[in-house]
Amino acid sequence: MTNAMPKIHETAKGPLPGASPGPMGAKVLLVDDHEENLLALEVVLKDLGHELVKARSGSEALKCLLDDDFAVILLDVQMPELDGFETAALIRRRERSKHTPIIFMTAMSSGETHVYKGYAAGAVDYIFKPFAEEVLRTKVSVFVELFRKTAELQAANQELEAFSYSVSHDLRAPLRKIMGFSQMALAGQGDKLDDEGKELLRRVCDNAETMGKLIDDLLELSRSSRKELAVASIDMAGLVRGVFLELSPPVPRRAPQLIVGDLPAARGDVSLIRQVVVNLLSNALKFTSRREQAVIEVGGRREGREIVYRVSDNGAGFDMAYAHRLFGVFQRLHKRQDFEGSGVGLAIVQRIIKRHGGRVWAEGDVGAGATFYFTLPEEKSP
């Protein structure tokens, strides 16, 4: 009984007959201008069961990358027209393939200076010819397994997001009926109810409204993960002032003071970053609601290639021993009767900032206020 041959794509001649795809569709791209080198790679890797795709030039490799995703690319350095370095640079420019691992295959000495050039072009490893078969097989297997695990994790996350959205959406209809019938009973039958009956119906309405807000927050959490980023320049100072005006009541019982410091422009998805600002300022307004003079300060500073923004308040604060719980879904550090909320707002903030490649954290002290930090890429000068 012989081992099954892997599926081999010939960019010029088409797939070989009898080929079958590897497990979970993991593909390995082999790029070399010499047929004997491609054949040698094919012989060494065939028993691993991966799907192998062969390209005889940098141009052919780029065409393959237009249609498929690869677990790893084995790329020859010395090729006519586009050499390995130039091909790798073009691969890295494409959004779809910029994180695909590239292993350079070369007969040049490891002491050559262009080894560093290869790493600068985006290589994750070098293999020198003649190569040790087991070393090559092991390296390829590691990247294929990483590719599969990543694909499984992405699929699980997508299923979880779809489930969350579906459940949240399907809860709306019965909730509207509960609120509607309860309000109708209070309005139309209120005179027939005693005080206890009226209070019970009011509690039903209040809790249904709280659940409605929770569903809205869950849907927003789902959207923050699925929305495609439309990156643009953001006027952070204007954004903060506009959001604060929207959140402030027209005739406030108290007049919270907003102090806007230096807020450098950043790059990000305007609608999603606006949601971050809304959630953080709403948080600050909520937790300063018992202060005679609420003060909210927003500022920023450049640190390397990113900008650190902060939103500070003189509100209730929190115990730093529980800071790790702040950004979890449904995590609350204060009693619901003290401060309302769903426990989802900060989770949305964290998810949005992480999607922008940034970080988020907080510092606070019980009774002495809190400061929330997040980072965004710096706006590049024209």
N, C-alpha and C positions, 0 to 999 in steps of 0.2 A: 504494500500500500504506500503510495507516494504522497508527499505533502502537497496541499493545494497551492497552486501558483497565485501570487497576489495580482490584483488588477493593475495592468500597466497601460497608461495612456501614452500614445505616441502623438506628439503635437503635429507631426507631419503625416503619419500614416494611419492614425486612428487606433482604437483599442485592440488589443490582441484577443482572438476568439477564446471563449471559455474562461475569461477573467471574471472574478467576483470581488465585490468591494470588501474592504477590511471592516472590522468591528466598528460600529458607530460612525462609519464614514470617515475615519481618520486618514488624512492624506499626507504623503511626503513628496515634496518637489525636488527632483534631481536635476541639476543644471550643469552641463558640461558640453563643450564643443567636440569632444572626442567620443565616438561611439563605443570604443573599447572601455573607456572609463565608466560610461553609463552602464554598460553590461556588467562590469565588475561590481558596481554599487548594487545593481539589481540582484545579482547572485548572492551577495552578502546579506541583503535585507529581505529577501523573498520569504524566508521562513517565519518572519515576524508577523505576517498576516496583514500588514498595512497596505493601503492602496498607494501605489507608486505612480507618479506622473513624471515623465521625462521631457526635458526641454534642452535643445542643442545650442541655445544662445540666450543672451540676456533679454533680447526682444521677445523670444518665445516664452520665456519665464514670466515676463510682465503680462503677456496675453493670458497665460494660465491663471494668473492672479486676478484677472478681471472677472473670472467665472467661479472660482473656487477659493475656499479657505484651507490653509495648510497648517498641520501641526508643527512642521519644521521644514526648512529649506536647506538642502546641501548644495552649496554654490561654489563652483570652480573660480579661482581668482583670475587666471590667465585665459582670456577669451578674446577673439577678434571683435571689432566694433565696440560693443559695450563690454568692458571687463567686469570682474566681480565687484570691485569697489563701486563703479558707476551704477551697476544694476542694483546693488544693495541700497545706495542712496535714493534711487528712484522708488524702490519698494517702500522705504521708510517715509517717503512723501505722501503715500496713499493712506488715507484714513483706515481703510479696511485691512491693510497689511502692515501698518507701522509697528505693531507689536509682535509680528510673527518671528519666531526665533530663526536666526540665520547662522549656519555653521559653514565657515569657509574651508574649502578643500584646496590644498596647495602643495606643490613639490618644493617650494622655496624653504630655505633654512629658517628655523624659528628665531634666529638672531637678526633677520632682516628687519629694517625699520618699518617696512610697510605692514608688518603685523599690527603695529599700533594704528596704522591707517585703517586697517580692516575693522578693528574695534571701534574706531571713530565713525566708521561708515554704518555701524549698527550690528556687527557680528556679536554673537554671544559665546562663540567658541571657534577654535582652529583645530583642524586635523591635517597632519602632514603626511604626504604620500612618500613611500608606500604605507598605508594605514594598517593598524591592527584591527582585524575583523571584529573581535569581541568588544573592543573599545567603541568602534563605530556603532555596533548594534545596541550597546548599552546606552550610549548618548541619545540615539534616535528614540529608543524605547521610553526613556525618561521624558522627552518632550512630547511624545504621543500620549503618554499617560497624563501628563499635565494638561494637554489639550482636551482630553476626554473629561477629566475631572472639572475643568472650567466650563465645558459645555453642559455637563450635568448640573452644575451649580446655577448657571444661567437659566436653564430650563426650569429648575425648581423655583427660582426666584420669579420667573415669569408666571408660572402656575399659581404661586402664592399671591402675586399682585392681581392676577385675573380673578382669583377666588375672593380676595378682599373687595375688589370693585363690585363683583357680582352680588356678594352678600349685602354690602352696604346699599347698593342700588335697589335690591329686592326688598329691603326692610322699609323703604320709604312709603310704599303704598299702604301697608297695614298701619303704619304709624300715623299717616295722614288721617286715616279713618278713626283711629283712637282719639286723636285730638279733635277732629271734626264732631264726632258724636258727643264727646264730653262737653265741648263748648255749646253745642245745640241743647244739651240737657240743662246746662246752667242757664242759658238764655231763655229757653221755652218752658222749663219745668222747675226753675229755681224757686218759685214761690211755694211749691209743694214739698220742697226739701227742708229739713231742719238744718241748723248750723253745721252739725257734724257731717251731714250728707254733702252740703256745699263745699266744705273743707276737703272732703275726700276727692270730689271731682276736680277741685283746684289742684290738688296734689297730682292727680292723673295728668292734667294738662301741663303742669310744671315739669314733671318727669318725662313726659313725651317730648316737650320742647328741648330738654337736656339731651335726650337720646337723639333728637334730630340734629343738634349741634355736633354730637359725637359722630354721627354718620357722615355729616359734611366734612369733618376733619379727617375721617378715614378715607373718604373719596379724594380729598386734597393730598393726603399722603400717597395714595396710589398714583395720582396724576403727576406728582413731583418726581416719581421714578420713571414714568413712561413718556413724558413729554420730551420731544427732541429739542436739544439746546439750540437756541438762536442767539449766538454770541455777538454782542455789540458793546460799544462804549456806554458806561453808565455814569450819570451825574449823581453821585451818591448824596451830596448835600441837598440838591433839589428833591431827590426821592424821599429823603428823611423828612424834610419840612412838609412836603405834600401829604405824606402818610400821616404825620402827626396831626395835621389840620383835619383830616378825614376822621381820625379816631377820637378827636376831642369833641365832647358834647357841645351843642350850640349855646346852651346856657349852663355852664358847669357849676356844680355846687362848690367846687374848688378850682383853682386855676393852676394846673401843673406847669412848672417852668421847664422849658426845653432849652438846653445849651448845646449848640452845634459848633464843634471845634473844627479842626482841619480834617476834611474828608476828601482825600485824593480820588480822582476818577479811577474806575476799575473796568474790567471786562467780564461780561457774563450775560446770562439770559435775563433780560430786564424784568419780565413777568415773574420769573422764579425768585430773583433777588428781591423784588418788591414784596413777595410773600414772606421772605426772611425778615425784612424790615417790619412788615405788618405784625408778624408774630412776636418779634422781640419788643417792639414798642407797646403792643397790647399787653404783653407780660409785665413790662415796667409800669404801665398805667394801673394794671390790676393790683400789683403788689405794693404800690404806693398809695392806694385808695384810702388808707386810714391815716395818712400823714396830713398834718395841718398844712404843711408846705411841701408838696412833692417836687422833687428835682430829678430830671432825667437828662443825662449828658451823653452825647454821641460824638465820637472822634475816631481818628485813624492815624496810622503812621506807616511809613515804608520800612520794610525789613527785607533786604535783598531784592528778589524778583517778585515779591508779593506785598500786599498791603494788609495790615492787621487792623480790623475795625472793632470798635467796642461800643456797647450800650450799657451805661451804668445808671443805677437808681439808688435812692435812699429809702427803699421800701423794707419789706419784711425780711429779706435776705434768706439764707438757708445754711444748714450745717454742712461744712465741707466734707464731713465723713460720709455723706450720702451723695456727693457730687456725681459719682459714677452712674447714678440712677436718673439724672436729670433728662437725658436725651433718649430714654427708652419709651416705647409706646405704652400708654396708660400708667406711666410712673408719676406719682404725685408725692411731693415732700410736705405738703400742707393739707389740712383737713378740708373737705369739700365745703363744709358749712362756713369756713373762714374765707376761702377764695374759690370761686367757681372755676370750672375749666374741665376739659376732656382728658388732659394728659397726653395729647397728641401733638400739640403745637411745636414743642422743641424737637420732637422726633422729625417733624417736617423740615425744620431748620437744618438739622444735621444732615438729612438725606440730600437736600438741595446743595448745601455747601460741599459735601463729599463729591457730588456729581461734577462740581466745578474744579475738583482737585484741591480743595481747600480743607482747612481744619476748623473745628469749633470746640470751645471749652468755656468754663465758667468759674468764677471765684465769688465767694460770698461769706457773710457772717450773720448769724441770727440777730435780727433786729437792727442791723447796720447796713442793709442794702446788698446789692449784687451787681456784678459786672459780667456780661456775656461777650465773648470774643469770637470772631470768625475771620478767615483770611480769603482773599481773592487775588487772582493774578493782576499785576500792575498794568495799567493802560500804557501801551507803548507810544512814545512820541513819534509824530509823523516825520 
